[in-house]
């Protein structure tokens, strides 16, 4: 048995595996003897069929199986011993004659073609590009602060219902001022603002525990009554209502107490510092939103700038062969540059970057923490007690048990790490812009759908 390698072209080689009959004949005979001992052939006792019959019945398939095993092992050994960095896996060489008579030939020569990964050493610092950096303007900051005020009211529980208060009440369908034994019952929540002004006096001033008859359809209108009671409730009925709780919400003032609510433990003492923190957080969010767009643009730039030759003919054959009939040679020729070459070139560039920067490989512990932050965004695991932290990590572990989810999240985290790395290493000039202007530019840059001409 012998294996040799020759160069066919740039990043393309041919591997020849030579087998002699002696390399596989003994193993084939051993296998056939096992078949003979087990064979149950009509006219012969079990294990007593003549070897000539066994060879005729099983010889060809056993020989092919043993030859394939030997060739595969030898090919893999050659790849390992020579540390070949391949694109895909070797294919039968279409330019070389493959053996046909596997049973009788004294020598068999198998030829394979393999694509070699090109040596890629991208100088990331020399690659220049431009991208937008979204800056929060005063109007956007004001809107965000108004939203924070709206979402973080000062909540109190007054003794009596007042204007704009919210109410929790236990209700039961009633007739002639009495609860119906089998009537509709529910605990509902509604605000005074949902009630028509002329009917609010029935509620204003009532204390917790107050009980009275109330008609939601008359007092609030059909639409609001359905919203309060639910679609399954008879909205035109009277209800005996018992006030369970009263909640009053007030807009907070822009003071240190409110600042600490939004930015706890960050020593924000005045409005100027608060506005600065809001601006900073907004711009972090803008950056997170635009990073996937930047990542794609960085990939495009690297594919454009990092020059290397690929064994395209081999790559095309390899994709078609491994598509299991889903891609034809004609489709490959037509769509190679637009659909396949770009992705493969990026994969080769990415692999070369990761090879020289092993910190970019996603470790299991990193993935676990990444998933935990995905499930509980904004949570700093380091600030939690050990029991709570362990519970969150167990949830993450359960989420990662599904292999498809684990692979998807691993790829997602790998993209995040690569984005961060390329942003640091590439020469990116940022142009300040507003959020609206960025979206408008993004719309202009997006490819417009092609329209078919009318026949």
C-alpha positions as CSV (number, residue, x, y, z in Angstrom):
1,X,0.0,0.0,0.0
2,X,1.4,3.4,-1.0
3,X,0.2,7.0,-1.1
4,X,1.6,9.9,-3.1
5,X,0.7,13.5,-3.6
6,X,1.1,15.8,-6.5
7,X,0.3,19.4,-7.2
8,X,-2.5,20.1,-9.7
9,X,-2.7,23.9,-9.4
10,X,-2.7,26.7,-6.9
11,X,-4.2,25.4,-3.7
12,X,-5.2,22.1,-5.5
13,X,-3.6,18.7,-5.1
14,X,-4.1,15.1,-6.3
15,X,-3.6,12.2,-3.9
16,X,-3.0,8.7,-5.2
17,X,-3.7,5.7,-3.0
18,X,-2.2,2.4,-4.4
19,X,-3.4,-1.0,-3.1
20,X,-2.0,-4.4,-3.9
21,X,-4.1,-7.5,-3.7
22,X,-2.1,-8.7,-0.8
23,X,-3.2,-5.6,1.2
24,X,-6.8,-6.8,1.4
25,X,-6.9,-10.4,0.3
26,X,-6.3,-11.9,3.8
27,X,-9.0,-9.7,5.5
28,X,-11.5,-10.6,2.7
29,X,-10.9,-14.3,3.2
30,X,-11.3,-14.0,7.0
31,X,-14.6,-12.2,6.5
32,X,-15.8,-14.8,4.0
33,X,-14.9,-17.6,6.5
34,X,-17.1,-15.9,9.0
35,X,-19.9,-15.8,6.5
36,X,-19.4,-19.5,5.7
37,X,-19.7,-20.5,9.4
38,X,-23.0,-18.6,9.7
39,X,-24.5,-19.1,6.2
40,X,-27.9,-20.9,6.1
41,X,-28.2,-22.0,2.5
42,X,-30.8,-24.4,1.3
43,X,-29.4,-27.9,0.6
44,X,-26.5,-27.5,3.1
45,X,-26.3,-27.7,6.8
46,X,-25.6,-24.4,8.6
47,X,-21.9,-23.6,8.2
48,X,-21.2,-26.3,5.7
49,X,-21.8,-24.5,2.4
50,X,-18.8,-24.7,0.0
51,X,-16.4,-21.7,0.1
52,X,-16.7,-21.4,-3.7
53,X,-20.4,-20.7,-3.3
54,X,-19.8,-18.3,-0.4
55,X,-17.2,-16.4,-2.6
56,X,-19.6,-16.2,-5.4
57,X,-22.5,-14.9,-3.2
58,X,-20.6,-12.6,-0.9
59,X,-17.1,-12.1,-2.4
60,X,-17.7,-8.9,-4.5
61,X,-19.5,-7.0,-1.7
62,X,-16.9,-8.0,1.0
63,X,-14.0,-7.1,-1.3
64,X,-15.5,-3.7,-2.1
65,X,-16.2,-3.0,1.6
66,X,-12.6,-4.0,2.7
67,X,-11.0,-1.9,-0.1
68,X,-13.1,1.1,0.7
69,X,-12.1,0.8,4.4
70,X,-8.4,0.5,3.6
71,X,-8.5,3.5,1.1
72,X,-10.4,5.7,3.5
73,X,-8.0,4.8,6.4
74,X,-5.0,5.5,4.2
75,X,-6.4,8.8,2.9
76,X,-7.2,10.0,6.4
77,X,-3.7,8.9,7.6
78,X,-2.1,10.9,4.7
79,X,-4.1,14.0,5.6
80,X,-3.1,13.7,9.3
81,X,0.5,12.8,8.8
82,X,1.0,15.7,6.3
83,X,-1.0,18.2,8.3
84,X,-3.1,19.1,5.2
85,X,-5.4,22.0,5.9
86,X,-8.2,21.2,3.5
87,X,-11.3,22.9,2.2
88,X,-14.0,20.2,2.7
89,X,-12.9,16.6,2.1
90,X,-11.2,15.0,-0.9
91,X,-13.3,13.9,-3.9
92,X,-12.6,11.4,-6.6
93,X,-10.3,13.1,-9.1
94,X,-12.3,13.5,-12.3
95,X,-9.2,13.7,-14.5
96,X,-7.8,10.4,-13.4
97,X,-9.0,6.9,-14.2
98,X,-10.4,5.1,-11.2
99,X,-10.1,1.2,-10.9
100,X,-13.0,-0.8,-12.3
101,X,-12.1,-4.5,-11.7
102,X,-11.8,-4.7,-7.9
103,X,-11.9,-8.5,-7.7
104,X,-9.1,-9.6,-10.0
105,X,-6.7,-6.7,-10.4
106,X,-3.3,-7.2,-8.7
107,X,-2.9,-3.4,-8.2
108,X,-5.5,-0.7,-7.7
109,X,-4.9,3.0,-8.0
110,X,-7.4,5.4,-6.5
111,X,-7.1,9.1,-7.3
112,X,-8.5,12.0,-5.2
113,X,-8.6,15.7,-5.6
114,X,-8.4,18.0,-2.6
115,X,-8.6,21.8,-2.1
116,X,-5.9,23.3,0.2
117,X,-6.9,26.2,2.4
118,X,-4.9,29.3,1.3
119,X,-2.6,31.0,3.8
120,X,-4.5,34.1,4.9
121,X,-2.9,36.8,7.2
122,X,-5.2,39.8,7.0
123,X,-3.7,43.1,8.2
124,X,-6.9,44.3,9.9
125,X,-5.4,47.7,10.9
126,X,-4.8,48.5,7.3
127,X,-8.4,48.0,6.3
128,X,-10.2,51.3,6.3
129,X,-14.0,51.8,6.3
130,X,-16.6,54.2,7.4
131,X,-19.7,53.7,9.5
132,X,-22.3,55.8,11.3
133,X,-22.3,56.5,15.1
134,X,-25.7,57.4,16.3
135,X,-25.7,60.3,18.8
136,X,-28.8,61.0,20.9
137,X,-30.0,64.6,20.4
138,X,-31.9,66.7,23.0
139,X,-35.3,65.9,21.6
140,X,-34.7,62.1,21.8
141,X,-33.2,62.5,25.3
142,X,-36.3,64.4,26.4
143,X,-38.6,61.8,25.0
144,X,-36.7,59.0,26.8
145,X,-36.8,60.9,30.1
146,X,-40.6,61.5,29.6
147,X,-41.0,57.7,29.0
148,X,-38.9,56.9,32.1
149,X,-41.1,59.3,34.2
150,X,-44.2,57.6,32.8
151,X,-43.0,54.1,33.5
152,X,-41.7,54.8,37.0
153,X,-44.5,56.6,38.9
154,X,-44.6,57.2,42.6
155,X,-47.2,54.8,43.9
156,X,-49.4,55.3,47.0
157,X,-52.5,53.7,48.3
158,X,-54.9,56.4,49.5
159,X,-57.9,55.6,51.8
160,X,-60.4,57.1,49.4
161,X,-60.8,57.0,45.6
162,X,-59.7,60.2,43.9
163,X,-59.3,61.5,40.4
164,X,-57.0,59.4,38.2
165,X,-56.8,56.6,40.7
166,X,-56.8,52.9,39.8
167,X,-59.1,50.4,41.5
168,X,-59.0,46.7,42.3
169,X,-62.5,45.4,42.9
170,X,-64.3,42.1,43.5
171,X,-67.5,42.0,41.4
172,X,-70.5,39.7,41.3
173,X,-73.4,39.8,38.8
174,X,-76.5,41.3,40.5
175,X,-80.2,41.7,40.0
176,X,-82.6,44.0,41.9
177,X,-79.7,45.0,44.1
178,X,-78.9,41.4,45.1
179,X,-76.0,39.2,44.1
180,X,-77.0,36.3,41.9
181,X,-75.9,33.0,43.4
182,X,-74.8,31.6,40.0
183,X,-73.9,35.1,38.6
184,X,-70.6,36.0,36.9
185,X,-67.8,36.7,39.4
186,X,-64.4,38.1,38.9
187,X,-61.7,40.4,40.4
188,X,-61.2,43.4,38.0
189,X,-58.8,46.3,37.7
190,X,-59.7,49.6,36.1
191,X,-58.9,53.3,36.3
192,X,-61.2,56.2,37.0
193,X,-60.2,57.6,33.6
194,X,-62.1,54.7,32.0
195,X,-65.4,55.8,33.5
196,X,-67.5,58.5,31.9
197,X,-67.3,61.8,33.8
198,X,-71.0,61.9,34.7
199,X,-70.7,58.5,36.4
200,X,-67.4,59.0,38.3
201,X,-69.2,60.4,41.3
202,X,-70.4,56.9,42.1
203,X,-66.8,55.9,42.8
204,X,-65.1,59.1,44.0
205,X,-64.7,59.2,47.7
206,X,-65.4,55.5,48.2
207,X,-63.1,53.8,50.7
208,X,-61.5,50.4,50.6
209,X,-64.1,47.8,51.5
210,X,-67.0,49.9,50.2
211,X,-69.8,47.8,48.6
212,X,-72.4,49.0,46.1
213,X,-74.2,48.2,42.8
214,X,-72.5,49.4,39.6
215,X,-73.3,49.0,35.9
216,X,-70.1,49.1,33.8
217,X,-71.8,49.3,30.4
218,X,-73.7,52.5,31.4
219,X,-70.8,54.0,33.3
220,X,-68.0,53.3,30.9
221,X,-69.5,52.4,27.5
222,X,-69.6,49.1,25.7
223,X,-65.9,49.1,24.6
224,X,-64.4,50.0,28.0
225,X,-66.8,47.6,29.8
226,X,-65.5,44.7,27.7
227,X,-61.9,45.8,28.4
228,X,-62.6,45.8,32.2
229,X,-64.8,42.8,32.5
230,X,-63.5,40.6,29.7
231,X,-65.2,39.2,26.6
232,X,-66.9,36.4,28.5
233,X,-68.7,38.7,30.9
234,X,-72.3,39.9,30.5
235,X,-71.5,43.6,30.1
236,X,-75.1,44.9,30.3
237,X,-75.7,43.4,33.8
238,X,-75.6,45.2,37.1
239,X,-72.7,44.1,39.4
240,X,-72.3,44.2,43.2
241,X,-68.8,45.7,43.6
242,X,-66.5,45.5,46.6
243,X,-63.5,47.8,46.6
244,X,-60.4,45.7,47.4
245,X,-57.7,48.3,46.8
246,X,-56.9,51.8,45.7
247,X,-53.8,52.9,43.9
248,X,-52.7,56.4,43.1
249,X,-49.9,57.1,40.7
250,X,-48.0,60.4,40.5
251,X,-45.3,61.6,38.2
252,X,-42.0,61.7,40.0
253,X,-40.0,64.9,40.1
254,X,-36.5,65.1,38.6
255,X,-34.7,64.8,41.8
256,X,-32.0,62.6,43.4
257,X,-34.5,60.0,44.5
258,X,-35.7,59.5,41.0
259,X,-32.2,59.5,39.6
260,X,-31.2,56.7,41.9
261,X,-34.3,54.7,40.9
262,X,-33.2,54.8,37.3
263,X,-29.4,54.5,38.0
264,X,-29.1,52.7,41.3
265,X,-25.7,52.9,43.1
266,X,-24.3,55.3,40.4
267,X,-24.1,58.6,42.4
268,X,-26.3,60.6,40.1
269,X,-27.1,63.8,42.1
270,X,-28.2,66.4,39.6
271,X,-30.2,66.7,36.4
272,X,-27.2,67.5,34.2
273,X,-25.5,64.2,35.3
274,X,-28.7,62.4,34.9
275,X,-29.2,63.6,31.3
276,X,-25.6,62.6,30.5
277,X,-26.3,59.1,31.8
278,X,-29.5,58.8,29.8
279,X,-27.6,59.9,26.7
280,X,-24.8,57.4,27.4
281,X,-27.3,54.5,27.8
282,X,-29.3,55.5,24.7
283,X,-26.1,55.5,22.6
284,X,-25.1,52.1,24.0
285,X,-28.4,50.8,22.9
286,X,-28.0,52.4,19.5
287,X,-24.6,50.8,19.2
288,X,-26.1,47.4,20.2
289,X,-28.8,47.8,17.5
290,X,-26.4,48.8,14.8
291,X,-23.6,46.3,15.5
292,X,-25.2,43.5,13.4
293,X,-25.3,45.9,10.5
294,X,-21.7,47.0,11.1
295,X,-20.7,43.3,11.3
296,X,-22.1,42.6,7.9
297,X,-20.4,45.6,6.4
298,X,-17.1,44.6,8.0
299,X,-17.4,41.1,6.5
300,X,-18.1,42.7,3.1
301,X,-15.0,44.9,3.4
302,X,-12.8,42.0,4.5
303,X,-14.0,39.9,1.5
304,X,-13.3,42.8,-0.8
305,X,-9.8,43.7,0.6
306,X,-8.3,40.4,1.7
307,X,-7.0,38.8,-1.5
308,X,-6.3,35.1,-2.0
309,X,-7.1,32.5,-4.6
310,X,-9.5,29.6,-4.0
311,X,-9.6,26.3,-5.9
312,X,-13.0,27.3,-7.2
313,X,-13.5,24.2,-9.5
314,X,-13.0,21.9,-6.5
315,X,-15.2,24.0,-4.2
316,X,-18.0,23.9,-6.8
317,X,-17.8,20.1,-7.1
318,X,-17.6,19.7,-3.3
319,X,-20.8,21.8,-2.7
320,X,-22.7,19.9,-5.4
321,X,-21.6,16.5,-4.1
322,X,-22.5,17.3,-0.6
323,X,-25.9,18.9,-1.4
324,X,-27.4,15.4,-1.8
325,X,-29.0,16.3,-5.1
326,X,-30.4,19.7,-4.0
327,X,-27.9,21.6,-6.2
328,X,-27.1,20.8,-9.8
329,X,-23.9,21.7,-11.7
330,X,-25.8,24.2,-13.8
331,X,-27.2,25.9,-10.7
332,X,-23.8,26.0,-9.2
333,X,-22.2,27.7,-12.2
334,X,-25.0,30.2,-12.3
335,X,-25.1,31.1,-8.6
336,X,-21.5,30.4,-7.4
337,X,-20.3,34.0,-7.1
338,X,-23.5,35.5,-5.8
339,X,-24.6,32.7,-3.4
340,X,-21.6,30.6,-2.4
341,X,-18.2,32.1,-3.0
342,X,-18.7,35.1,-0.7
343,X,-19.7,32.9,2.3
344,X,-16.8,30.5,1.8
345,X,-14.3,33.4,1.5
346,X,-15.6,34.8,4.7
347,X,-15.4,31.4,6.4
348,X,-11.8,31.1,5.4
349,X,-10.9,34.6,6.6
350,X,-12.8,34.1,9.9
351,X,-11.0,30.8,10.5
352,X,-7.6,32.4,9.9
353,X,-8.5,35.2,12.4
354,X,-9.7,32.7,15.0
355,X,-6.6,30.5,14.5
356,X,-4.4,33.5,15.5
357,X,-6.8,34.7,18.3
358,X,-8.0,31.7,20.2
359,X,-9.9,33.9,22.7
360,X,-12.5,34.2,20.0
361,X,-13.4,30.5,20.4
362,X,-16.6,30.3,22.5
363,X,-16.0,28.4,25.7
364,X,-18.7,26.4,27.4
365,X,-18.6,28.6,30.6
366,X,-18.9,31.7,28.4
367,X,-21.9,30.3,26.5
368,X,-23.6,29.5,29.8
369,X,-23.2,33.0,31.1
370,X,-24.3,34.4,27.7
371,X,-27.5,32.4,27.7
372,X,-28.2,33.4,31.3
373,X,-27.9,37.1,30.3
374,X,-30.2,36.4,27.3
375,X,-32.9,35.0,29.6
376,X,-32.4,37.6,32.3
377,X,-31.3,40.7,30.5
378,X,-29.7,43.4,32.6
379,X,-28.8,41.0,35.4
380,X,-25.3,41.2,36.8
381,X,-24.6,37.6,38.0
382,X,-21.7,38.8,40.1
383,X,-24.0,40.8,42.3
384,X,-26.4,37.9,43.1
385,X,-26.2,35.6,46.1
386,X,-24.8,32.1,45.3
387,X,-28.2,30.4,45.5
388,X,-29.9,32.8,43.0
389,X,-26.9,32.7,40.7
390,X,-26.9,28.9,40.7
391,X,-30.7,28.8,40.0
392,X,-30.3,31.1,36.9
393,X,-27.3,29.1,35.6
394,X,-29.4,25.9,36.0
395,X,-32.1,27.4,33.8
396,X,-29.4,28.3,31.3
397,X,-28.1,24.7,31.4
398,X,-31.6,23.3,30.7
399,X,-31.9,25.7,27.8
400,X,-28.7,24.4,26.3
401,X,-29.7,20.8,26.4
402,X,-31.2,21.0,23.0
403,X,-28.3,20.7,20.5
404,X,-30.0,22.9,17.9
405,X,-30.5,25.7,20.4
406,X,-26.9,25.3,21.7
407,X,-25.5,25.5,18.2
408,X,-27.6,28.6,17.3
409,X,-26.6,30.4,20.5
410,X,-22.9,29.4,20.2
411,X,-22.9,30.9,16.7
412,X,-24.7,34.0,18.0
413,X,-22.1,34.5,20.7
414,X,-19.2,33.8,18.2
415,X,-20.6,36.7,16.1
416,X,-20.8,39.0,19.1
417,X,-17.2,38.2,20.0
418,X,-16.0,38.6,16.4
419,X,-17.9,41.9,16.0
420,X,-16.2,43.3,19.1
421,X,-12.8,42.1,17.9
422,X,-13.1,43.6,14.4
423,X,-14.4,46.9,15.8
424,X,-11.2,47.1,17.9
425,X,-8.7,46.0,15.2
426,X,-10.0,47.4,11.9
427,X,-9.5,51.1,11.0
428,X,-13.1,52.4,11.2
429,X,-13.9,56.0,10.8
430,X,-17.2,56.9,12.5
431,X,-19.5,59.6,11.3
432,X,-21.9,61.0,13.8
433,X,-25.6,61.0,12.8
434,X,-29.1,60.9,14.3
435,X,-31.2,57.8,14.7
436,X,-33.7,59.1,12.1
437,X,-31.0,59.9,9.6
438,X,-29.4,56.5,10.1
439,X,-32.7,54.7,9.4
440,X,-33.3,56.9,6.3
441,X,-29.8,56.1,5.0
442,X,-30.3,52.4,5.8
443,X,-33.5,52.5,3.7
444,X,-31.7,54.1,0.8
445,X,-28.8,51.5,1.0
446,X,-31.2,48.5,1.1
447,X,-31.5,46.8,-2.3
448,X,-34.9,47.6,-3.9
449,X,-37.0,44.6,-4.9
450,X,-36.9,43.8,-8.6
451,X,-40.2,44.4,-10.4
452,X,-41.2,42.2,-13.3
453,X,-42.1,43.8,-16.6
454,X,-45.6,43.3,-17.8
455,X,-45.9,41.1,-20.8
